[in-house]
Amino acid sequence: MASAEEVAKAAERRDVRDRWLLSAPALLVILLAATGPLLIVLVYSFLTPGAYGDVKWQFSPDAWISVFMERDIFDDTLSVAVAHVTIFWRSIKLAVVTTLATLALGFPTAYFMATRSEKTRDLWLFLITIPFWTNLLIRTFAVLQIIRNEGIINTILLKLGIISAPIQILYTDTAILIGMAYVYLPLMVLPIYASMEKLDFRLVEAGYDLYATRFKVLRKIIFPLVKPGVIAGSILVFIPALGAYVTPVVLGGGKNMMLSNLIELQFGQGRNWPLGSALSITVMVIVMLALLAYVRNAGRSGVRHG
């Protein structure tokens, strides 16, 4: 006769098996929906481009070589693809600068919200989330109306006599930066506010009591305690900024391409699906490295504060 312990273990095994069986359909759908398209893109990146935008089922590593290199049309020698490198550099640079700009604006905003009374915090939080109610394209066109040659900024500066001719902001990297900083600012504010709301401000008062300057209190007390929120906000801004498509098209005018525009070009007019697939996988690897850096930093912060 089986002992009570064996019966309990058998019941536990049945329970685990039943859970897996019940969740198997959902897991299968998630697996196919999440990894299926990625596998297709990965396979396409090792094929030969077709004549009309399709692929030929012939193995070729040329797409991966073409990510950063290009072949000479006469002697077939390889050289650095300056256009691709420039677009990669512009995309990473604008994503990093956008992250820093939103951090510079979002940190004091989150601090202001966290130091308000509990009655008004919800109001400020509500105001921060209002931009999410509007479509991204509409918000981007709103920025365009502000920074164009006949926009609000140039009109005010001209009427005040500060400038004699409109400043060319639209269709530049600066325009893309302004647009992305505006669009992604709430993604920086909310995680920092979530960390700062839990901050024990008695520690800040203790720092002032010990004659620490405001900058020292910020650097030694506030910033280390809200660092997880800063890192989370930076990742939330950096990833979509790196793959931004609408903002560079509208505010960059097609002259200042970013990675997403280059990928769309390969799948569209370029008719080079393998190269577009290879570029997509490359962007995904960059994003995964950024997420890995976030996980490692968050883990270290947790160990220190634990």
N, C-alpha and C positions, 0 to 999 in steps of 0.2 A: 504493500500500500504506500502511495506517495506521501512524502512528508508535507507539512504545511509550507515549508520553505520552497520546495520544488513546485508546489501548486501556485504559489505566489509568483515565482519566476516565469512559469508557463503563462500565467495570466498577463504578466507584464509584456512578454514577447508577443502574445496575441494582440495586445493593445497597441504596441509599436507597429506591428504588421498592418493592423486595420487602419491606423493613422496614415501610413504610407500609401495604402491602397486608395483611401479616400482622397488624399491630396495628389495622387499620381496624375489624374487628368489635368488639373490646374498647372502642375509642374511641367507637364509635357507641352501645354500651350505656351507657357512662359518660355520654356527652352527653345521651342520652334520660333516664337515671335522675336525673341531677343538674339539668339545666336544664328538663326537661319539666314537673315539678311546679311549679317556680318560674314558668314561663311561664303555666301554668294559673292560678296564684294572681294573677299580674300582670294577666291578662286579666279575671279575676273582679272585681278591684278597680275596674274601669271599667264594670261592668254594674249593672243595677238589681236590688235584692233581690226574690226571689219571695215569694209569700204563705205558703209552707210550708217555708221554709229553702233553697229552690233559688235560681236566678238567672234573670232575664229577659234575653234577648239584646237589650237596649236600652242604648246607650251612656249613661252618666251619671257625672259627676265627683263626685256627692254623697258617695260613700264617702270620698274623699280629703279633701273639705271637712270631713266629720264626724270626722276624726281629731283635730282640735283645735278645731273649731267645732261649733255646734249651731243648728238653726233653731227659731224660736219657733213654737208650734203655732197661734197666732192670726194674727200679721201676717207670718210667714215671714222675719223679720229674723234675721241671723246674730249670734251672740254666742259668747264663748269657752266651750268645753265644760269646765267646771270639774272635773267628775268625771274626764275623760280626762287633763287636765293633771295633776291630783293623782296619778293612777295612774302616769303617766309619771315624775313627780318622785319618787314613792315608790320606783319600780323602780330608777331610776338612782341615787338616794341610797343605797338598801340595797345595790345592787351595788358602789358605790364604797366604802361603809363596810365591807362584807364583804371586799373586796380589801385595804383597809388593815388590818383586823383579822387576816386570815390572814397578811399580810406581817409584822405585829408579832409574831405567834406563830411563823410559819414561818422567819423569818430566823435567830433564835437557835437554833431547832431544827436547821436545816441546818448552822449553824456548829458546834454541838455534835457532830453526826454526822461532819462533815468533820475534826474535830480528834481523833476517836477513832483507835485503832490499826486497821490494815487488817483484823485478824482480827475485830473487833467491828463494823466499819462495815456489813458485810452483814447482821448481825443487826438493827441499828437500821433499816436500809433495809427489811428484811423486816417489822418491826413497823409501819413507816409505811404499808405497803401492805395491811395486814390489813383495814382498813375496806372496801377495794374488794371483798373477798370476800363482803360482805353486801349484800343488795338495798337500794337507796336508801330505799324506803318503810319497811323495817324499822329502818334507822338513824334515820330521822326520828321514828318512833314511840318509839324508845329515848330520844331527846331529850325528847319529850313527857312520858314517864314521869318524867323528872328535873325538869322545870320546872313541871309542873302544880301546882295548889294543894295536892294531897295527895302531891306528889312528894318526891324525896330532899332537894332544897334547902330547901323550906319545912318539911319534917319536922324536919330538923337544926336550923334556925334557931328553930323553935318550942320544941324540947326544950331548947335552950341558953338560952331566955328572951330572945333578941335581938329577936324580934318577938312581938306579941300576936295577930296575925292573918296568915293566909297572904298573901304578896305576889303580886299578879296579874301574872304574867309571860306565861302562855299567852294566845294570841289577841291579841298585840300585835306591833308592829314589832320590838321587842326579841327576842321569841321567834323571829321569822323570821330575824333577824340571827344569833342564837345557832345556830340550825339550819343555816343556810347556811355559817357560818364553820366549823362542825364537819365538814360534808359536804365542803367544798371545800379544807380545809386541806392535805391531801396533794398537791393540784395546785399549791400554792404551794411546798411544801417540796422536792419532787423536782427542779424546774428549778433552784432556788437551790443545792441540794446538788450537782447536776451541774456547775454553774459553780464552786462553792466547792471541790470535790474537786480541781480542776485548779489551784487557787490555790497559788502558791509562797509558803509561809509564812515563808521567809527574808526576804521583803520586810516582813512584819509585825515580825519580830525586829529588822530594821534600823531600822524606825520607832521601836521602843522604845529601841534603842541611841542614837538621836538625841534622846531625851528627849521624844518625842511622847506625849501623853496617850492613854488608851484610846479616848476619843471621837474624837480627831483621827486616830488610826490607822484607826478604823472609817470615818470620813468621807473621808479622803484616800487610803487604800490599799485597804481591803477592799471597800467599797461600789462604787467605780468599776470594779474588776476583775470583780465578780460582777453588775454592772448588767444584762447581757444575760439572765441567769437571773431576775433580779427582774422585768424587763419581761415575759419569757415567762410567768412564774408569774402575774403580774398579769392578763395577757390570758386565761390559762387559767381564772382564777377569775372575772374580770369577765363574760365572755361567758355561761357557764352560769348565773351568779347573776342576770344581767339577764333571762334567759328561764326562770328557775326556776318550776316548776309545783307539784310535789308538796309541797315545804316550805311555801310560803305557804298551800296548802289545808289541810294538817294542823295546822300551828302557828299560822296566821293565822285559821283557822276561817271563812274566807270573808268576814270583816269587813275584812281588810286586803288588798285585791286588788292583784296585780301584773299586768304586761303579759300574761303567758301566760294568767292567769285571765280577763282581759278578752277576749282573743282566743278562748279556749274558749267564753266566754259568748256571743259573737256567732255562732259556728258552731253553738251548741246552743240554749239558751233564747231568745236574741235573734233567731235566724233571719235574721241579716243577714250573709250570706256576703261580700258586697262590702266591708263595713266590716271584717270579720275579716281579709280578704285585705289590705286597705290597711294595717291595723295590723301584720300580719305583715311586709309589705315594709318598713314604717317601722323595725321592730325590726332587720331584716336590714341596713338602711342604717346604723343606729347601730353594729351589730357590725362592719360593713365599715370604718367610720371608725376604730373602735378598732384593728382589724387594720392599717389603713394607718398609724396613729400608731406602732404597734409596729414595723412594717417600717422606717419612717423613723428611729426611734430606734435600732433595731438596726444599721441601716446606718451611722449616725453613730458609734455605739460601735465598730463594726468599723474604720471609717476612722481613728479616734483611736488605737486599739490596734494598728492595722496599721502 
